[in-house]
Amino acid sequence: MQSYAHERVLVTGGAGFLGRHVVSELKRRGIADVIVARSRDYDLTHEDAVLRLFDEAKPTVVMHLAAKVGGIGANRKHPGSFFRDNMAMGLHVLEAARRHALRKVVVAGTICAYPKFAPIPFREDDLWNGYPEETNAPYGIAKKALLVMAQSYRQEFDSNFVVVFPVNLYGPWDNFDLEDSHVIPAMIRKFEEARIEGNAEVTLWGDGSPTREFLYVTDAARGLVDALETYDDPDPVNLGAGFEIAMKDLAMTIQRLVGHEGTLRWDTSRPNGQPRRMLDVSRAKERFGFVATTTFEDGLRETIHWWREHRHEVLAREATRG
């Protein structure tokens, strides 16, 4: 394990859902000089803003977590924006890191990069064996292109860039806005609002058959910092918990934990998304010893608790924005 205690670590997206947990994990490990780049100060989709950030912050290490993300609805509505913004941010950040000869860059990829019908569990070697699921392909391809860029820069410029592919994340500080949230916060919010308002029925997208794997966000943060400290190879690495759960079972689990007593209705006019998702997580264990430790129900309980504690703040922000 290498020491990064005296490095100046720039975390793009450090004020976001995953980023704030990564910042906490860095500080927990004694890395005190952490810079959080906020989008209001530096629009990473513009090269001049990225170069200004590097000139002003003077990082020696970057963890590139910034991304334009959303659920199926948001991806279907804004495919061009998702491709453009994610591609631009990664392109500018990695090029600036190369120019400044940084010690290391860790890039967060996405599970959406995998082919729609990749064999289960998804192995890193299968990343190129097919086209991603159509509803989030632009996002997935943009992020996967950064793997090519990282490997190419390593080969030509000897840049120490590594790419980690986290599975679907959940936990405190997730996005609960139903316009662009992912499945777990969306379900938690729907069931909790139905419970509070006394609604007997909750409607969810699809038919409930797709499966997904989920990783608690603090486990993901730990894995990313593990990769920073101990992984220096060109090969991509999956970061996950190594299980899958059907949407029907997920919905019933969240309904039970929230305490909503009622019926579920599946809106089959809405898309299911990718049929199955589960990662082979053996490479992360073999290369840098990462294993997820948070049980799924414990993680869900913590996420539900966070939503209940912060619900009124989120609703107030939405009302102001709307």
N, C-alpha and C positions, 0 to 999 in steps of 0.2 A: 504493500500500500504506500502510495506517495503522499507526501504532506502538501496540503494546499492552504495551510493555516495563514501563510503570509502573502497569499495571492489576492489580487483585487478582482473579484468575481462580479461580472455583469450578468444579471438575470433579465433577459427580455421577457415581457409578460409576467414580471415578478409581482405585480399587484393583482393578477388574475387568480382564478380558482386554483390551478396547480401551482402557479408561481409563488403564491404566498406560503404554501406549505414547503416548497423547496427552499425558500429563503429561511424559514424557521429551522429546517434540517441543517442547512449550511452553518447557521449560527450555533446550533446545538453541538456541532462538531468542531467548534472553535474557529470557524472562518468568519471573522468579524467584519472584514472590509467587503461588504456586499452592496452593489449598486442596483437599484430597481429602476428600470427605464419605463416611464409612463407614457402612454400613447398621446396624452394631451401635450406633452413636451417634445416628444420625438415620434413622428409618424414614420414607422420603419418601412412603409411601402415606398418611401422616397429616398433615393440614394444620398442626397445632400443631408437629410436629417440623420441618417445612420452615420455618415462620416463625421458630422458634428458631434454626435453622441460619443463616438470613439475618441475624438480629439479632446472632448471635455471630461469624460469619465476616466480615460486612460486605463482600461481594463487589461489584465494579463490573462484572464480566462473568461469565456462566455458560456452560459447555459441558455441556449436559444429555445425558449418555450412559447414565445408569442405566436399566436395563431388566430385566424378568423374561424370560429367553430359554430356548430349548431346542430340541431336534430334533422330528421328527414325533411320536415317541412321547409326549414330554412335553406337546406341544401338544394331542394327542388326549385325554390323561388329565386335563389341567387347563385346559380352555378358558376357564372362568369366571375362574379366578385370573389367567390371562395377560391377559385383557381388563381386569379390575378393577385389577390392580396397575400395569400400564403406563399406563392412563388416569389413575389417581389420581396417580401420580408426576408425569406431565407437567402435569396440571391445576394441581397445587399449586405446582410449580416456576415455571411461566410466570406464574401469578397473583402469586406473591411477587416475581418479577422486575419485573412491571409496577408493583406497589406501591412498590418501592424505586427505580423509574426507572433501571434499570441501563443501562449504555452499549450492551450487546449481549448476545444469547443465541443460541447455536448449538445446534440440536436434531438429534440423530441419529435419523433415521427407520429404515425397514427395507424391504428388497426384497419382503417378504411383503405389503406394502400393494398391490402391483400385481394387476390382475385375473388370474384363472386362465389365461385364453386371450388375454392381451394380445399384440399383434403383436410379433414379434422383429425388431430389438432393442426393449426397453422404452423408450419415450420418456416423458418427464415429463408430456406432455399426455395420455397414456393412463391416468393414475392412476385416473380416475373412470369408465372405460369398461367396467365389469363388476365382478363380485364376486370377492374373492380366493379362492385355493385353500382348500378347506374345512378341511383339517387345521390350518391356521394363520391362518385368517381372523380370529378374535377378537383375536389379537396384532396382525396387520397393520392391522386397522381401528382399534384403539386408537391405534396410532402414527400412522396417517394422520389421525386426528381432531386430532392436535396440529398438523398442517399448517394445518388450518382455523382452529384457535385462534390460531396464530402470525399468519396472514394477517389474521384479524379484529382482533386486538389492534393490529397495525400500522395498520390502517385507522382504528380508533376512537381508539386511545390513542397513536399514533405510536411504538409499541414497535419497536425494531430487532431483530426475531426472524427468524432464517433457519433453513431446514430442509434438511438434506442426507440423501439416501437411499443409504447404503452397500449394496453387494451382499454376498453371503456372505463372511465374513472367515475367515482362518485364520492360524496362526503361533504363535510361542512364547507361553506362558501361556494357551493356549486351555483349554477345559474338556474333559477326557478321560474324564469319568465316563460310562459307557455308558448310564446311566439317562436322561440328559438332554443328551448332547453332540450336536454337529452332525456332519455326515457325514465330513469329513476327519479330525478327531481320532478319531472312532469307528473308521474304517478303519485308521488308523495303529496304534491300540491292538490291534485284532483281529489284524492281520497280524503285528505284533511279538510278541504273546503266542503266536500259533501258531508262529512261528519259534522262539521260546525253548523252548516246550513240545514241539516236534516234531510238531505237528498238521498233517496233510496237507491238511485241508479247512477253508475259512473260509466261513461263511454270512453273506450280506448281504441287506438288505431290498429288496423290489421285484423288478423284472425287469431292471434295469440300463439301461433306455432313456431315462429323463429326463436332461435336460442342466442344467448349472449353470455359473454364472460365479463365480470366486473372486478376492478381492483380498487381498493380503498385508497383515497388520495394520499394519506400519509405513508402508506406502503410504497406508492409510486414515487413519492418524493425521496424516500430512503433509497430506492433502487437507482434513481437518477444520480444521486450524490455518490452512491457506491460506484457507478460507472465513471463518474468524474475521478474518483480517487484511485480506482484499481483497473480500469479497462482502457486499453490503448490499441485495439485491433481495428481493421477496416470492416469487419463483418457486422451487419446489423444484428441487434439483439432484441428479442421479445421481452416485454415486461408485463407479467400478468399473474393471476392466481391459479390458473390451471383447472378451471371448472367451467361448465356451461349450465344455464338455466333457461327454460322456455319462458316466453313472455307471460303465458297464462299462469305459470307457477310463480313468477316474479310478482305479478299483479295480486295474486291471492296472498302472498307473503306480506307485501306492503299493506294491503287492506287489513290483514290481521294485526300487524304491528301498530298501525294507525288507530285501529279500533272502530273502523267503519263497518256497519252491519247493513248490507244491502246487496244488490245484484250488479254484475258486470255485463256490459254490452259491448261487443266487438264490432267496430265499424269496418266491414270488409271492403268498403269502397276506397279505403285509405291503404297506402302501400305498406307491405311488411318490411321492406328493406332486405338486407342479405339473409339468406335462409338460416345459416348457422355461423357462429363465431366462437372459437375457443383456441387458445394458443398452446403451442408446445413451449414450455418455459424452461426446458432443460439447459439451454445455452446460458441463460443468465445465472443459473445455479453453478454451472461448471466454470464459467469464465470469471465471475466475481462474487459468487456465493449468495446471490439474492434469492430469498424465498418470502412470499407474502405471509404475514402472520395474523392479520385481522380476519376474524371469521365474518362471513357475509351478514349474518343477522346482527352481530355486534356493530358492524359498519352501518347497516341500515338504521339501527336504533339511534346511533350518534347523528346520522344525517337528519332523521325525523326530529330529533331533539333540537338540532340547530335551526331547522325551519320553524319550529314552534317559537323559539326564542327570537328569531329575526323576521318573522313573517310580516309584522306591521311596518318594519323599516323598508322591506322590499316593496310592499304594496304602496307605501308613501312615495317611493322613488318612481314607481310606475305611473302613479297618478300625476306626478309633476311632469313626467316626460310626455304623458298622453294629452 
